[in-house]
Amino acid sequence: MRVNFAAAALLALAVPAMPALARPVSVEDMPRIVRIGDPQAAPDGKSVLAIIGRANLKENRWEGELTLIDVATKAQRVLSRRPGVGNARWSPDGRSIAFLAQDAGGRAQLHVLAMDGGDARPLTSGKTPVVQYAWSPDGRSLAYAVADEEPEKTGEARFEDAFEVGNHSFLDRAARKPIHLWTVALADGATRRITSGPRSLPLGLPPNGPPNQFHFTADGSAILFVQAATPATGDADSSRLMRADLATGAVAPLLATPASVRAPLLSPDGRSIAFGMARDGQPAHQARVMIAAVAGGALRDAAPGLDVAVEPLGWLPDSQTLLLGGTDGTSNGLWLARDGKATRLDLAGLDPGDGEVAADGSILFTATTAARPTELYRLAPGGKPEALTNLQTALADVTPGRQETISWKSDGFTADGVITYPPDYQPGQKRPLVLYIHGGPVAASRQSFTMPAQIFAAQGWIVLEPNYRGSNNRGHKFQQAIIGDAVAGPGRDIMAGVAELKRRGLIDEARMAVTGWSYGGMMTSWLIGAYPKAWKAAVAGAPVTDVLDQYATADNNRIRAGQYGPSPFVGDNMASYSRQSPIFQAWKARAPTLIMADVGDWRVTIPQAYKLYRALSDNKVEVKFIAYPVPGHSPADPIRSRDVWRRWVDWLKAKLGP
């Protein structure tokens, strides 16, 4: 089964030694980093599938390779270089591999490759892309999910394209089609529709990813999946667990569970199912993992005593023990949960990413350390993590900045963050400060290798990545404290962290910059107005500036009400939304500010960046606004993403100086 680790950790281990270090990290290193993800162990445990991606700057795209890695020898063999290759899965008998790859029209299609030789062959050829799939237990068929196709129109009907708006992003130009389940036979490619109607698998727009995974029952008679009321992204909180009977076509709720469930994982024996859901059913509350019997019955919390926001990662072969992942402080944790008790695994300082629980109980995962980008590791039962790859040779000669975790008090909370020092930093020096504020807000900065922090530190600046209330790394009360207090409270937490650096004598108080993307851009927009004399410069990427706009126009629209408060259009709630919106403080700002955003950002719509630009410009504050003509929450291609960081660094260099 697939595992998506939440991520985080500290130092290093079990990786081939790097040569002598010589130079700092550069923006130009960004496209040189090799991507590796989605490891999948063969049923016999002797090899691992992974997707290894490298930047093609000539074509401005990331190109993936479906790669087979021998566990014993670490030898690698490329199985496919097709455009868009990804999401590879072994057949139950290990004799075939299914994967997604793009057709000539750029649509993801399901392919299968026999391990005994021959070329991969497509199993689907629809007009809408395959978003996910799963093997049947007998390996004779696969279930897959695709959105319904638009009907062909001719004549005047071609221009009858008005659509009813629901809880959609304002960027939508047509009604979203429901995502439904189909099956395809491996032998002859025969397909069969399983679900239909207005209900839909939840739509996942980046950075959220594809819809929740689905599973065949152990006997292959049904498919267990997550279904929402509509395909509108704002209705994702209506999702619940469903069961589709393959013989009768009947679809019904699997359990009488609350709505807003995600990431269901079926146990190896098929008797239990684990899934993520918000604590108390409230979307803004801490994420918990619940377990239920597939046959029905009461829900139980996998780890009721663990005050960490956790997600289900995988079942161990005994079907009794569940692997959980979450962020605890400034490091990630992996826990084995059984009978309501959770035991944390010792990862020796690794910061895990994608991973999978193998049939022998070993865990395959990607991970960084504080000084090295992503590699692939294997943790055998009772053993220590072992590196399976050595991909990041392009950074073999860099000197990373040293990292340190610090904590401080703020409004009765203990907040924390990560300092990254310049590589040449000497104790007693005061350096310019760059605040790099994480997005989310349900996320956390961790002591692990991150290119932005290392790039800033390489300029000679001290970098602080603060975890403010609303972050998911210090328990339920800390995360929940942001509800109805989206900026002022988190702002005090961040400024208390800055005060701690001042107390330690680390920073030049006359040269401080505040920066961030997404929610980090929101906090940047707030801090330049709320603390106008503090900042020499600011960078606000994809900034939320008006939470009313966020509620009304973004892809997760009304779901945000769980964080900002009830709907602003009910009663006198508009005043609360105004108090939580940075734009109403922007007239006070004085810091020279760089704003960046994508024109097609469905998560933080670009009019919010325009508002900040107008506010600063009208108040005679130095401001530059850069827009990228691409869809998504941030540029995803290697050249534009590198350009973001070039501009970020150049702006700060001009304002902070050496």
C-alpha positions as CSV (number, residue, x, y, z in Angstrom):
1,M,0.0,0.0,0.0
2,R,1.1,3.6,-0.6
3,V,2.3,5.8,2.2
4,N,2.7,9.6,2.3
5,F,4.8,10.6,5.1
6,A,4.2,14.1,6.5
7,A,7.9,14.8,6.9
8,A,10.6,16.4,9.2
9,A,13.7,15.7,11.3
10,L,17.3,16.6,12.0
11,L,20.8,15.4,11.0
12,A,22.3,12.6,8.9
13,L,23.1,8.9,8.6
14,A,23.8,6.0,6.4
15,V,24.4,8.0,3.3
16,P,27.6,7.7,1.2
17,A,30.0,10.4,2.3
18,M,30.2,13.6,0.3
19,P,33.5,15.0,-0.9
20,A,35.2,18.0,0.8
21,L,32.8,21.0,1.1
22,A,33.8,24.2,-0.7
23,R,31.0,26.6,-1.7
24,P,27.6,27.9,-0.4
25,V,24.3,26.9,-1.9
26,S,23.1,29.0,-4.9
27,V,19.8,29.7,-6.6
28,E,21.4,28.1,-9.6
29,D,21.5,24.8,-7.7
30,M,17.7,24.5,-7.6
31,P,17.2,22.7,-10.9
32,R,20.2,20.5,-10.2
33,I,18.5,18.8,-7.3
34,V,17.2,15.3,-8.3
35,R,13.7,14.5,-7.3
36,I,12.8,11.0,-6.0
37,G,9.4,9.9,-4.7
38,D,6.6,7.3,-4.4
39,P,8.8,4.2,-3.5
40,Q,7.0,0.9,-4.0
41,A,8.5,-2.4,-2.8
42,A,8.1,-5.5,-4.9
43,P,6.0,-8.3,-3.3
44,D,9.2,-10.4,-2.8
45,G,11.0,-7.4,-1.2
46,K,14.0,-7.7,-3.5
47,S,13.5,-4.5,-5.5
48,V,11.9,-1.1,-5.2
49,L,10.1,1.1,-7.8
50,A,10.6,4.9,-7.6
51,I,10.1,7.9,-9.8
52,I,13.3,9.8,-10.3
53,G,12.9,13.3,-11.8
54,R,15.5,15.7,-13.3
55,A,15.1,19.2,-14.7
56,N,15.2,19.6,-18.5
57,L,15.9,23.3,-18.8
58,K,15.9,23.2,-22.6
59,E,12.2,22.2,-22.6
60,N,11.5,23.8,-19.2
61,R,10.0,20.7,-17.6
62,W,10.7,18.0,-15.0
63,E,11.2,14.6,-16.6
64,G,10.6,11.5,-14.6
65,E,12.0,8.1,-15.0
66,L,10.3,4.9,-13.7
67,T,13.3,3.3,-12.0
68,L,13.9,-0.2,-10.5
69,I,16.3,-0.3,-7.6
70,D,17.8,-3.5,-6.3
71,V,17.7,-3.6,-2.5
72,A,20.8,-5.7,-2.1
73,T,23.2,-4.1,-4.7
74,K,21.6,-0.6,-5.0
75,A,21.8,-1.0,-8.7
76,Q,19.3,1.1,-10.8
77,R,17.5,0.3,-14.0
78,V,15.2,2.7,-15.9
79,L,12.0,1.0,-17.0
80,S,10.3,3.9,-18.6
81,R,10.9,7.6,-19.6
82,R,7.5,8.4,-20.9
83,P,6.2,12.0,-20.4
84,G,4.4,12.3,-17.1
85,V,5.4,8.9,-15.8
86,G,4.4,8.3,-12.2
87,N,2.2,6.5,-9.7
88,A,3.7,3.1,-10.4
89,R,2.2,0.0,-8.6
90,W,3.2,-3.6,-8.6
91,S,0.6,-6.3,-9.5
92,P,-0.2,-8.6,-6.6
93,D,2.0,-11.4,-8.0
94,G,4.8,-9.0,-8.8
95,R,4.9,-10.0,-12.5
96,S,3.6,-6.7,-13.9
97,I,3.8,-2.9,-13.1
98,A,1.0,-0.4,-13.7
99,F,1.8,3.3,-14.0
100,L,0.4,6.5,-15.3
101,A,1.9,8.3,-18.3
102,Q,0.7,11.0,-20.7
103,D,-0.8,10.3,-24.1
104,A,-0.2,12.5,-27.2
105,G,-2.7,15.0,-25.8
106,G,-1.0,15.3,-22.5
107,R,-3.7,13.3,-20.6
108,A,-2.6,10.8,-18.0
109,Q,-3.5,7.2,-19.1
110,L,-3.1,3.9,-17.3
111,H,-0.3,1.7,-18.7
112,V,0.9,-1.8,-17.8
113,L,4.4,-3.3,-18.2
114,A,5.2,-7.0,-17.9
115,M,8.4,-7.6,-15.9
116,D,9.4,-10.6,-18.2
117,G,10.0,-8.3,-21.2
118,G,8.2,-6.3,-23.8
119,D,7.0,-2.7,-24.1
120,A,4.4,-1.0,-21.8
121,R,0.9,-0.9,-23.3
122,P,-1.9,1.6,-22.5
123,L,-5.0,0.3,-20.8
124,T,-7.0,3.5,-21.1
125,S,-7.5,6.1,-23.8
126,G,-10.2,8.4,-22.5
127,K,-10.6,12.1,-23.1
128,T,-10.2,12.9,-19.4
129,P,-7.0,12.0,-17.5
130,V,-6.8,9.1,-15.1
131,V,-6.3,10.5,-11.6
132,Q,-5.8,7.3,-9.6
133,Y,-6.1,3.5,-9.8
134,A,-5.8,0.3,-7.9
135,W,-5.1,-3.4,-8.7
136,S,-7.7,-6.0,-8.0
137,P,-6.6,-8.8,-5.5
138,D,-6.4,-11.4,-8.3
139,G,-4.4,-9.0,-10.6
140,R,-6.8,-9.6,-13.5
141,S,-8.2,-6.0,-13.5
142,L,-7.7,-2.5,-12.2
143,A,-10.1,0.1,-10.9
144,Y,-9.4,3.7,-12.0
145,A,-10.9,7.1,-11.5
146,V,-11.6,9.7,-14.2
147,A,-13.8,12.7,-14.6
148,D,-16.8,12.3,-16.8
149,E,-16.3,13.5,-20.4
150,E,-17.9,16.6,-21.9
151,P,-20.6,15.6,-24.4
152,E,-19.9,16.4,-28.0
153,K,-21.7,19.5,-29.2
154,T,-22.4,20.7,-32.7
155,G,-24.0,23.8,-34.2
156,E,-25.4,26.5,-31.9
157,A,-25.0,24.1,-28.9
158,R,-21.2,24.7,-29.0
159,F,-21.8,28.2,-27.5
160,E,-24.3,27.1,-24.9
161,D,-21.7,27.0,-22.2
162,A,-23.1,28.8,-19.2
163,F,-22.8,26.8,-16.0
164,E,-24.2,26.8,-12.5
165,V,-21.7,28.0,-9.9
166,G,-21.4,26.3,-6.6
167,N,-18.5,26.1,-4.1
168,H,-16.0,26.5,-6.9
169,S,-12.9,28.6,-7.4
170,F,-13.7,31.8,-9.3
171,L,-11.1,30.7,-11.9
172,D,-13.3,27.8,-13.1
173,R,-14.6,28.4,-16.6
174,A,-16.9,25.4,-16.7
175,A,-18.7,23.2,-14.3
176,R,-16.4,20.5,-12.8
177,K,-17.4,17.0,-14.0
178,P,-17.8,14.3,-11.3
179,I,-14.9,11.9,-10.9
180,H,-16.1,8.3,-11.1
181,L,-14.8,4.8,-10.8
182,W,-14.3,2.4,-13.7
183,T,-12.7,-1.0,-14.0
184,V,-10.5,-2.3,-16.9
185,A,-9.7,-5.9,-17.6
186,L,-6.0,-6.6,-18.0
187,A,-6.5,-9.3,-20.7
188,D,-8.6,-7.5,-23.3
189,G,-8.9,-3.9,-22.0
190,A,-12.7,-4.1,-21.5
191,T,-14.0,-1.3,-19.3
192,R,-17.0,-1.0,-17.0
193,R,-18.4,2.0,-15.2
194,I,-18.9,1.5,-11.5
195,T,-20.2,4.8,-10.2
196,S,-22.2,7.6,-11.7
197,G,-24.3,10.6,-10.7
198,P,-23.6,14.0,-9.3
199,R,-21.5,12.7,-6.4
200,S,-17.8,12.5,-7.0
201,L,-14.5,11.4,-5.7
202,P,-13.0,14.6,-4.1
203,L,-11.2,16.8,-6.5
204,G,-7.7,17.6,-5.5
205,L,-6.0,20.6,-6.9
206,P,-2.3,21.1,-6.3
207,P,-0.8,21.4,-3.7
208,N,-3.4,19.0,-2.3
209,G,-2.8,16.3,-4.8
210,P,-5.2,13.7,-6.4
211,P,-8.4,12.3,-4.8
212,N,-8.1,10.0,-1.9
213,Q,-7.0,6.5,-2.7
214,F,-9.4,3.6,-3.0
215,H,-9.1,-0.1,-2.4
216,F,-10.7,-3.4,-3.5
217,T,-12.0,-5.4,-0.6
218,A,-10.0,-8.5,0.2
219,D,-12.3,-10.8,-1.8
220,G,-12.5,-8.4,-4.8
221,S,-16.2,-8.1,-4.6
222,A,-16.4,-4.4,-3.9
223,I,-14.4,-1.1,-3.9
224,L,-14.0,1.1,-0.8
225,F,-13.6,4.7,-1.7
226,V,-14.2,8.3,-0.6
227,Q,-17.0,10.3,-2.2
228,A,-18.0,14.0,-1.8
229,A,-21.4,15.6,-2.5
230,T,-20.1,17.3,-5.7
231,P,-16.7,17.7,-7.5
232,A,-16.6,21.4,-6.4
233,T,-13.4,21.8,-4.3
234,G,-15.3,23.8,-1.7
235,D,-17.4,20.7,-1.0
236,A,-14.4,18.5,-0.1
237,D,-15.5,18.5,3.6
238,S,-18.6,16.5,2.6
239,S,-16.5,13.5,1.8
240,R,-17.4,10.1,3.4
241,L,-16.4,6.5,3.1
242,M,-18.4,4.5,0.5
243,R,-18.7,0.9,-0.7
244,A,-19.4,0.0,-4.4
245,D,-20.6,-3.6,-4.9
246,L,-19.2,-4.8,-8.2
247,A,-21.9,-7.5,-8.7
248,T,-24.9,-5.3,-8.2
249,G,-23.6,-1.8,-8.8
250,A,-25.1,-0.7,-5.4
251,V,-23.2,2.2,-3.8
252,A,-23.8,3.0,-0.1
253,P,-22.0,4.5,2.9
254,L,-19.5,2.0,4.4
255,L,-19.8,3.5,7.9
256,A,-21.9,6.0,9.7
257,T,-18.8,8.2,9.9
258,P,-18.7,12.0,10.1
259,A,-18.0,13.8,6.9
260,S,-14.6,15.1,5.7
261,V,-12.6,11.8,5.8
262,R,-9.5,11.2,3.8
263,A,-6.7,8.8,3.0
264,P,-8.4,5.4,3.7
265,L,-6.1,2.5,4.2
266,L,-7.4,-1.1,4.2
267,S,-5.6,-3.5,6.4
268,P,-3.8,-6.5,4.8
269,D,-6.4,-9.0,6.0
270,G,-9.2,-6.7,4.7
271,R,-11.0,-6.5,8.1
272,S,-10.1,-3.0,9.2
273,I,-9.9,0.4,7.6
274,A,-8.0,3.4,8.9
275,F,-8.6,7.0,7.7
276,G,-7.8,10.6,8.6
277,M,-10.3,13.0,9.8
278,A,-10.3,16.3,11.8
279,R,-10.6,16.1,15.6
280,D,-14.2,16.4,16.6
281,G,-15.2,16.6,13.0
282,Q,-14.2,20.3,12.8
283,P,-12.0,21.1,9.7
284,A,-9.7,23.5,11.5
285,H,-9.0,21.1,14.3
286,Q,-6.1,18.6,14.8
287,A,-5.9,15.7,12.3
288,R,-6.6,12.3,13.9
289,V,-6.5,8.7,12.6
290,M,-9.6,6.6,13.2
291,I,-10.0,2.8,12.7
292,A,-13.1,0.9,12.1
293,A,-14.1,-2.7,11.2
294,V,-15.1,-3.0,7.5
295,A,-18.1,-5.0,8.6
296,G,-19.3,-2.1,10.7
297,G,-19.1,-0.9,14.2
298,A,-17.8,1.9,16.4
299,L,-14.8,4.1,15.4
300,R,-11.7,4.2,17.6
301,D,-8.9,6.6,17.7
302,A,-5.6,4.9,16.7
303,A,-3.6,7.0,19.2
304,P,-5.9,8.9,21.6
305,G,-3.0,9.8,24.0
306,L,-0.8,11.3,21.2
307,D,-1.2,15.1,21.1
308,V,0.2,15.3,17.6
309,A,-1.6,16.0,14.3
310,V,-1.2,12.6,12.6
311,E,-2.1,11.0,9.3
312,P,-2.4,7.3,8.4
313,L,0.7,6.0,6.6
314,G,0.3,2.3,6.3
315,W,-0.6,-1.0,8.0
316,L,2.0,-3.5,9.1
317,P,1.6,-7.1,7.9
318,D,-0.1,-8.2,11.2
319,S,-3.1,-6.0,10.3
320,Q,-3.1,-4.8,13.9
321,T,-0.4,-2.2,13.9
322,L,-0.7,1.1,12.1
323,L,2.1,3.4,11.0
324,L,1.3,7.1,11.8
325,G,3.2,10.2,10.8
326,G,3.1,13.8,12.0
327,T,5.3,16.7,13.0
328,D,6.4,17.1,16.6
329,G,8.3,20.3,17.4
330,T,10.7,20.9,14.5
331,S,11.1,17.2,13.6
332,N,8.8,14.7,12.0
333,G,7.8,11.6,13.9
334,L,6.7,8.1,12.8
335,W,4.8,6.1,15.3
336,L,3.6,2.5,15.5
337,A,0.1,2.4,17.0
338,R,-1.5,-0.7,18.4
339,D,-4.3,-1.1,20.9
340,G,-4.5,2.6,21.3
341,K,-0.9,3.1,22.3
342,A,1.7,4.7,20.0
343,T,5.5,4.2,20.1
344,R,7.8,6.5,18.2
345,L,10.3,5.0,15.8
346,D,14.0,6.1,15.9
347,L,14.9,7.4,12.5
348,A,18.3,8.6,13.5
349,G,17.6,12.2,12.4
350,L,16.1,11.5,9.0
351,D,13.3,13.7,7.7
352,P,10.9,11.3,5.9
353,G,8.8,12.1,2.8
354,D,7.0,9.6,0.5
355,G,7.1,6.0,1.7
356,E,5.5,2.6,1.8
357,V,5.2,-0.3,4.2
358,A,6.5,-3.5,2.4
359,A,5.1,-7.0,2.8
360,D,8.0,-7.9,5.1
361,G,7.2,-5.0,7.5
362,S,10.1,-2.9,6.3
363,I,9.4,0.8,5.6
364,L,10.7,2.5,2.4
365,F,10.8,6.2,2.5
366,T,12.4,9.3,0.9
367,A,14.1,11.6,3.4
368,T,16.4,14.6,3.8
369,T,18.8,15.5,6.5
370,A,19.7,18.9,7.7
371,A,22.6,19.0,5.2
372,R,21.4,16.9,2.3
373,P,18.5,16.8,-0.1
374,T,16.3,13.8,-0.7
375,E,17.5,10.2,-0.9
376,L,15.7,6.9,-0.7
377,Y,16.0,4.8,2.5
378,R,14.8,1.5,3.9
379,L,14.1,0.7,7.5
380,A,14.0,-3.0,8.2
381,P,12.0,-4.3,11.3
382,G,14.3,-3.8,14.3
383,G,17.0,-2.3,12.2
384,K,18.4,1.2,11.3
385,P,17.6,3.2,8.2
386,E,19.8,2.3,5.2
387,A,20.3,4.5,2.2
388,L,19.4,3.0,-1.1
389,T,20.4,5.9,-3.4
390,N,23.1,8.5,-3.7
391,L,21.5,11.0,-6.2
392,Q,22.4,14.4,-5.0
393,T,26.0,14.5,-6.4
394,A,25.5,18.0,-7.9
395,L,25.6,19.4,-4.4
396,A,28.5,17.4,-3.3
397,D,30.8,20.5,-3.0
398,V,28.4,22.8,-1.1
399,T,28.8,24.0,2.4
400,P,25.3,24.1,4.0
401,G,24.5,26.5,6.8
402,R,24.2,25.0,10.3
403,Q,20.7,24.7,11.7
404,E,19.4,25.0,15.2
405,T,16.0,24.7,16.9
406,I,15.0,27.4,19.3
407,S,11.8,28.0,21.4
408,W,10.3,31.0,23.1
409,K,7.2,32.0,25.1
410,S,4.3,33.9,23.5
411,D,0.9,34.6,25.1
412,G,1.2,31.6,27.3
413,F,2.2,29.3,24.5
414,T,5.6,27.8,23.8
415,A,6.4,28.5,20.1
416,D,9.5,27.3,18.2
417,G,11.4,27.7,15.0
418,V,14.5,26.8,13.1
419,I,17.6,29.1,12.7
420,T,19.8,28.6,9.7
421,Y,23.2,30.3,10.1
422,P,25.4,31.5,7.3
423,P,28.1,28.9,6.5
424,D,30.8,31.4,7.5
425,Y,29.0,32.6,10.7
426,Q,31.2,33.1,13.8
427,P,29.8,33.3,17.3
428,G,29.3,36.8,18.5
429,Q,28.5,38.3,15.1
430,K,25.3,40.2,14.3
431,R,23.9,39.5,10.9
432,P,20.9,40.7,8.9
433,L,17.7,38.7,9.6
434,V,15.4,37.1,7.0
435,L,12.2,35.7,8.4
436,Y,11.0,32.9,6.1
437,I,7.4,32.1,7.3
438,H,5.8,28.8,6.3
439,G,2.4,28.5,4.6
440,G,-0.6,26.4,5.6
441,P,-1.1,27.5,8.3
442,V,-1.5,23.8,9.1
443,A,2.2,23.0,8.5
444,A,5.5,23.5,10.3
445,S,9.1,24.5,9.7
446,R,11.4,21.7,10.5
447,Q,15.1,21.2,11.0
448,S,15.8,19.6,7.6
449,F,17.3,20.5,4.2
450,T,15.3,23.3,2.5
451,M,16.7,25.2,-0.4
452,P,15.2,28.7,0.4
453,A,16.7,28.7,3.9
454,Q,20.1,27.6,2.6
455,I,20.0,30.1,-0.2
456,F,19.3,33.0,2.2
457,A,21.9,31.8,4.6
458,A,24.5,31.7,1.8
459,Q,24.0,35.4,1.3
460,G,25.3,36.0,4.9
461,W,21.9,36.4,6.5
462,I,20.6,34.6,9.6
463,V,17.3,32.9,8.7
464,L,14.5,32.3,11.1
465,E,11.6,29.9,10.1
466,P,9.1,30.4,12.9
467,N,6.2,28.1,13.9
468,Y,3.3,30.3,14.9
469,R,0.0,29.3,16.5
470,G,-2.0,27.4,13.9
471,S,1.1,25.3,13.0
472,N,0.5,21.6,13.5
473,N,3.7,20.8,15.4
474,R,2.8,21.6,19.1
475,G,-0.5,19.9,19.8
476,H,-4.2,20.5,19.5
477,K,-4.5,23.7,21.6
478,F,-1.6,25.4,19.7
479,Q,-3.1,24.5,16.3
480,Q,-6.7,25.5,17.3
481,A,-5.6,28.9,18.8
482,I,-5.7,30.4,15.3
483,I,-9.4,30.0,14.9
484,G,-10.9,33.5,14.7
485,D,-7.4,35.0,15.2
486,A,-5.8,34.4,11.8
487,V,-3.0,37.1,12.0
488,A,-2.7,39.1,15.2
489,G,-2.0,36.1,17.5
490,P,0.4,34.4,15.0
491,G,2.0,37.8,14.4
492,R,2.8,38.1,18.2
493,D,4.3,34.6,18.1
494,I,6.6,35.5,15.3
495,M,7.6,38.8,16.8
496,A,8.4,37.1,20.1
497,G,10.7,34.8,18.1
498,V,12.4,37.8,16.6
499,A,12.8,39.3,20.1
500,E,14.5,36.0,21.3
501,L,17.1,36.4,18.5
502,K,17.6,40.0,19.5
503,R,18.1,38.9,23.2
504,R,20.7,36.4,22.0
505,G,22.6,39.1,20.2
506,L,22.4,37.3,16.8
507,I,20.8,39.9,14.5
508,D,21.4,43.4,13.2
509,E,18.1,45.0,14.2
510,A,18.4,47.7,11.6
511,R,18.5,45.1,8.8
512,M,15.5,42.7,9.1
513,A,13.3,41.4,6.3
514,V,10.0,39.5,6.5
515,T,9.1,37.0,3.8
516,G,6.8,34.1,2.9
517,W,4.6,32.4,0.4
518,S,0.8,31.6,0.7
519,Y,0.0,31.9,4.4
520,G,3.6,33.0,4.9
521,G,2.7,35.8,2.4
522,M,-0.4,36.6,4.5
523,M,1.7,36.9,7.6
524,T,4.2,39.0,5.7
525,S,1.4,41.3,4.6
526,W,0.1,41.6,8.2
527,L,3.5,42.2,9.8
528,I,4.5,45.1,7.5
529,G,1.4,46.9,8.5
530,A,1.2,45.9,12.2
531,Y,4.9,46.5,12.8
532,P,5.9,49.1,10.2
533,K,9.1,50.3,11.7
534,A,10.6,46.8,12.1
535,W,11.4,45.9,8.5
536,K,14.0,47.0,6.0
537,A,12.4,44.8,3.2
538,A,9.6,42.3,2.6
539,V,8.7,39.7,0.0
540,A,5.0,38.5,-0.1
541,G,4.4,35.5,-2.4
542,A,0.8,34.5,-3.2
543,P,-0.4,36.6,-0.2
544,V,-3.8,36.3,1.4
545,T,-4.6,39.9,2.1
546,D,-8.4,39.8,2.4
547,V,-9.9,36.7,4.1
548,L,-13.3,37.7,2.7
549,D,-11.9,37.2,-0.8
550,Q,-10.4,33.9,0.4
551,Y,-13.7,32.7,1.6
552,A,-15.6,33.8,-1.5
553,T,-13.3,33.1,-4.4
554,A,-10.6,30.5,-3.6
555,D,-10.9,26.8,-4.4
556,N,-11.2,25.9,-0.7
557,N,-13.7,28.8,-0.2
558,R,-16.2,28.1,2.5
559,I,-14.1,25.4,4.1
560,R,-11.9,28.3,5.4
561,A,-14.8,29.3,7.7
562,G,-13.6,26.7,10.1
563,Q,-10.5,28.9,10.6
564,Y,-11.7,32.5,10.2
565,G,-15.0,32.0,11.8
566,P,-18.6,31.5,10.6
567,S,-19.6,32.8,7.2
568,P,-18.9,36.6,6.9
569,F,-22.4,37.0,5.3
570,V,-24.3,35.8,8.4
571,G,-25.1,38.3,11.1
572,D,-22.3,40.7,12.0
573,N,-19.4,38.3,11.1
574,M,-18.0,40.7,8.4
575,A,-16.3,42.8,11.1
576,S,-14.4,39.7,12.3
577,Y,-13.2,39.0,8.8
578,S,-12.0,42.6,8.5
579,R,-10.0,42.4,11.7
580,Q,-8.3,39.3,10.4
581,S,-7.4,40.7,7.0
582,P,-3.9,42.2,6.4
583,I,-5.2,44.6,3.8
584,F,-6.9,46.8,6.4
585,Q,-3.4,47.4,8.0
586,A,-1.6,47.8,4.7
587,W,-1.8,51.7,4.8
588,K,0.6,51.7,7.7
589,A,3.3,49.7,5.9
590,R,6.6,51.3,5.0
591,A,8.9,48.4,4.0
592,P,9.9,48.1,0.3
593,T,7.9,45.1,-0.8
594,L,8.2,42.6,-3.6
595,I,4.9,40.8,-4.4
596,M,4.8,37.7,-6.6
597,A,1.8,35.5,-7.6
598,D,0.5,33.3,-10.4
599,V,-2.3,34.6,-12.5
600,G,-4.0,31.2,-12.4
601,D,-3.7,30.6,-8.6
602,W,-6.9,28.9,-7.4
603,R,-5.7,28.6,-3.8
604,V,-4.9,32.3,-3.2
605,T,-6.5,34.3,-6.1
606,I,-4.4,37.0,-7.6
607,P,-6.8,39.9,-6.9
608,Q,-5.6,39.7,-3.3
609,A,-2.0,40.5,-4.5
610,Y,-3.4,43.4,-6.6
611,K,-5.0,44.8,-3.5
612,L,-1.7,44.8,-1.6
613,Y,0.0,46.4,-4.6
614,R,-2.6,49.2,-4.8
615,A,-2.4,49.8,-1.1
616,L,1.4,50.1,-1.0
617,S,1.6,52.1,-4.2
618,D,-1.1,54.6,-3.2
619,N,0.7,55.2,0.1
620,K,4.0,55.9,-1.7
621,V,5.7,52.7,-0.5
622,E,8.3,51.2,-2.8
623,V,6.7,48.1,-4.3
624,K,7.2,45.8,-7.3
625,F,4.6,43.2,-8.4
626,I,5.6,40.2,-10.5
627,A,3.0,38.0,-12.0
628,Y,3.6,34.6,-13.6
629,P,1.3,33.7,-16.5
630,V,0.7,30.1,-15.3
631,P,-1.9,28.1,-13.3
632,G,-1.3,26.9,-9.8
633,H,-0.4,28.1,-6.4
634,S,3.3,28.7,-7.4
635,P,5.3,28.2,-10.6
636,A,6.0,24.4,-11.0
637,D,8.4,24.4,-13.9
638,P,12.1,24.6,-13.2
639,I,12.8,27.9,-15.0
640,R,10.0,30.0,-13.5
641,S,10.5,28.5,-10.0
642,R,14.2,29.4,-10.2
643,D,13.2,32.9,-11.3
644,V,11.0,33.3,-8.2
645,W,14.1,32.7,-5.9
646,R,16.4,34.8,-8.1
647,R,14.0,37.8,-7.7
648,W,13.5,37.0,-4.0
649,V,17.3,37.1,-3.3
650,D,18.0,40.0,-5.5
651,W,15.3,42.1,-3.8
652,L,16.7,41.3,-0.3
653,K,20.3,41.9,-1.4
654,A,19.4,45.4,-2.6
655,K,17.7,46.3,0.6
656,L,19.6,44.5,3.3
657,G,23.1,44.8,1.8
658,P,26.0,42.4,2.4
